Amino acid sequence: MPWQPIPETPGLNIKRLVDDPSHGFRANMWYLEAGWDGGAKSRQFGRPFYYKQAYQLSFIIAGDMNIQAYRSPTQRAEKLSLRTHSFIDRAPMAIFGLADGVVTEGGVVWIEVTYAKGTKWSDSLAPIEEPTYVGA
């Protein structure tokens, strides 16, 4: 399966693994090219956000990634640097986004799984909600 570039966000590529809204489950693999700078490339992708009820987990397969995490919408973001094999488990209301400035020095590949509250593959029909963005 080849990478699919995201035209409105140069340097960002995706492999759509599963997108099943009827079961409330989505899995994507992402790739950001080396030196990717969110401010210069796109402020839509990677903006800080949270889900009110959905869960999300991410696993860095290879590379480095700088993110910003928030304790609350009113507090300053804390910058975190992640490396290969880092795991992020986001509960509902957990806020984070890509860091300002250079997000990755050498490029990064990660898998991201989002699932709705109460998801059970056999019987859940709850869709994944839209994210709630923080700030401008």
N, C-alpha and C positions, 0 to 999 in steps of 0.2 A: 504494500500500500504506500504510494508516494505521499510526501508532505504536500499539503495544500497551502499555498501562501494566502495570507489575509490581505487583500489589495489595499484596504484603507489603513493598514498598519504595517508599513515596510519592515521587514526583518522578522516578522512573526509568522509562524507556520503551525498547522494543526493536522492531526490525524484523528478523525471522528471514529471512535471505537464503538460506542453504543449511545443512542439517543432515543430513549423510550419514554416519552411523556406519560403514556397511559399507565406505566408502572412507577413513575417518579424517579427514574434513574438515568444518569448521563455519565459517560466516561470519555475523556479526550486525552490525547497526548499532545503536548505543546513543545515547540522549539523556538527559542529566541537566539538570533545570531549574535556572535561576539561583539562586544562594545555597544549593545543595544541600550539606548537612552530614551526612556519613556517620555521625557519632556520634549525631546527633539522629534520623536517618531509619532507618538500618539498619546493623548491624555485620556482617551476613552478606555482603551485597554489597560487594565492594571490599576484603575482608580480604586481607592479604598471603598469597600462595600461590605455588607453583611446580609445574611438571610434571616428572616424572622423565625422560621421553623425548619428550614432545610439544613442538612449537614453537608460538609465537604471535607474531603481528604486529598492531600497532594503528596507525592513522593518524587524527590529529585533523583532521576535516573543517572544523569551525568551533568557535570558542570557546576556553575556557581550562580547564585541568585540573591539579590538584595531585596528585601521586603520591608514594609513598615507595618507594625501592628499597633493597635490602639487598645487601651484599657477601657475607654469610653469615648463617645463621639466628641466630648468636650475637652478631652486631654490631648496632649501632644503625642504624636506617633513615636514609637521606638523603632529604630532601624535594626534589622537583624540580617546577618549574612549567613546564607545556607550553602551547603556543599553537597556533593554526591552522597546519596543515601539518607538525606534529611527527610523527615516525615512531619507533615503538618496535619493535625486533626482539628477541624473547625466545627465547633458546636454552633447552634443557632445563636445569633447576636454577636458572634466573634467578628471583629472588624480587622481586615488587613487588605493591603494592596501592594503593588510593586513600589519600590523606593524611588524617590526623586533622584534624578541624575542617572548615572550609568547603573543599569540593573544587572548586567552580566559582563564580566571581563572577557571570558573565554567561550561564551555561549552556554546555553542550558537546555536540557530536555527534561520534562517532567510529565507525570501522569496526574490527572485531576479527575476525581470522582465526586459527583454531586447527587445526593439522594434526598427525597422528600421525607418529611416526618412520617414515621410509621411504615416506611417502605418494606414490603414483603413481596418478593418477586411473584409469588403465585396469586396474590389477591389484591394488592394495593392498586388503587386507581387515583391516588392523590398526585396531581402534577407538581413539578418543582416550581416554586414561586419565582417571580422576578426579583433580582437583587435590589437592595436599598442602598443607594450611593450616599457617601458622606462628603460634605463640602461642595465646592464649586467645580 
